[in-house]
Amino acid sequence: MKNIELLVLDMAGTTIDEDNVVYKTLMTAVNDYGYSVSLEKVLLSCAGMEKLEAISSLLKVIGGNEEDAAAIFENFSDQLKTAYQNLEVKPINGVENFLIKMRTQDKKIVLNTGYTSEIALQLLEKLGWKENAHFDALITADDVSESRPSPEMILLAMKKFNIHEPEKVLKAGDSVIDIEEGKNAGCGVTVAVLSGAQSKAELEKSNPDYIFNTISEAERFFY
């Protein structure tokens, strides 16, 4: 990992602990339309995806009406804004120090997410995380035309910091979609973490280079 110049890190479940409120809200929003899906099913089907696409995918899996997706997404977005207003969010254990230490080693940190910019910025504001202090850039679903596992967000991050070799990029996340995104971009290192949405058994299916409890465990590989 000493050759890594850019770390592209997922937000919820990887750097930020928001108690799976997004997926709990998504479950509620879907079930408001007469469905009956469990949180486990939502985590399995939707983790890491852009949320409108996640809802469409979930409806397909459960044999629902995919035409409901847009209305469910609007319901979900409204409920999530309310949920976040009342939510206490905190960094995943050890992550804040990890971000600061990586930046002192001249590593660039990009936070990326399947959330909209509005939701991502709301999270960062609650944490008090600032650009050029805790991270170098934020890339959200609003910034790209294709959602994960497309490598578009990682390629945009590389372009922002003039990094031409994907071997110099580490991608970390708490879902299979994150790892597939990293592999599709040709990242030199992919890291799955157990601090978020999916289990070790699920994450192993994507063959990440490492599986850590939290991303801060990667720190020892940089020295």
Secondary structure, DSSP 8 states (H G I E B T S, - for coil): -TT--EEEEESBTTTEE-TTHHHHHHHHHHHTTT----HHHHHHHHTTS-HHHHHHHHHHHTT--GGGHHHHHHHHHHHHHHHHHT---EE-TTHHHHHHHHHHTT-EEEEE-SS-HHHHHHHHHHHT--BTTTBSEEE-GGG-SS-TTSSHHHHHHHHHTT---GGGEEEEESSHHHHHHHHHHT-SEEEEESSSSS-HHHHHTT--SEEESSGGGGGGGG-
